[in-house]
Amino acid sequence: RKEVEQDPGPFNVPEGATVAFNCTYSNSASQSFFWYRQDCRKEPKLLMSVYSSGNEDGRFTAQLNRASQYISLLIRDSKLSDSATYLCVVGLPWGGATNKLIFGTGTLLAVQP
Amino acid sequence: GAVVSQHPSWVICKSGTSVKIECRSLDFQATTMFWYRQFPKQSLMLMATSNEGSKATYEQGVEKDKFLINHASLTLSTLTVTSAHPEDSSFYICSASTGTPLPNYGYTFGSGTRLTVV
């Protein structure tokens, strides 16, 4: 079983749509949780950290359910520029205060005009 | 903000040769360096993790004698792919951590190296 699982997509949505991504992780020792976005042939960029209380950043809302080991990302009012691969990422303990990041397989989003 | 400079951004080499990839943290001290590999249409897979001055810790299935990691200073880490073969062709990317716990453990990614072995 993969440590971090996501629906690979692609999700094809029209501009302005609301789209939701889900992710599950298998290691209960996971300490930190993130959503990254990756554009084609580029490095991943942090979109937002995810907290148990849920957090929002503009059009993006992330939720974490530690009991069910489930993470979600909601994007409202999709823009063409949101087209990318969205990576669910968990951090596992790795000495001191550092976590090692484990990436999900990613979900491809294509926002259509 | 924190920047990690990764070089080269792309390289083509002949089968059997070795390739060295460098990652430099430009304005911070990289306590820990993570090396990832990404095959086409797949996600990033962690290869190894190293602390400055220590031997790298390799993930299961990653050959330590083939992928040599050096993290001799707090600002420089290198990955050498030895005796590269076509199946080693991939996107290699480093991520530097300052070790701070919040908000995102201070991870900064390099821009990646696209290796093609012919």
Contacts between the chains, C-beta under 8 A, distances in Angstrom:
chain1	res1	chain2	res2	distance
A	32	B	104	7.5
A	32	B	105	6.3
A	34	B	104	6.4
A	41	B	91	7.5
A	41	B	112	7.9
A	41	B	114	7.3
A	42	B	111	7.3
A	42	B	112	7.2
A	43	B	93	5.6
A	43	B	109	4.4
A	43	B	110	6.5
A	43	B	111	5.3
A	43	B	112	5.0
A	44	B	44	6.8
A	44	B	93	8.0
A	44	B	109	6.1
A	45	B	109	7.6
A	46	B	104	5.8
A	46	B	107	7.4
A	49	B	103	5.5
A	49	B	104	5.3
A	87	B	43	6.5
A	87	B	44	7.5
A	91	B	105	6.4
A	94	B	32	7.5
A	94	B	49	6.2
A	95	B	32	7.8
A	95	B	51	7.2
A	96	B	31	7.9
A	96	B	99	5.8
A	97	B	99	5.3
A	97	B	100	6.6
A	97	B	101	4.2
A	97	B	105	7.3
A	98	B	31	7.0
A	98	B	32	5.0
A	98	B	97	5.1
A	98	B	99	5.1
A	98	B	105	6.2
A	99	B	105	5.5
A	100	B	34	6.2
A	100	B	46	6.2
A	100	B	49	5.6
A	101	B	34	6.8
A	101	B	46	7.3
A	101	B	95	7.0
A	101	B	107	6.6
A	102	B	46	6.6
A	103	B	36	7.7
A	103	B	43	4.6
A	103	B	44	4.3
A	103	B	45	7.6
A	103	B	46	7.9
A	104	B	43	6.1
A	105	B	42	7.0
A	105	B	43	4.6
A	106	B	43	5.1
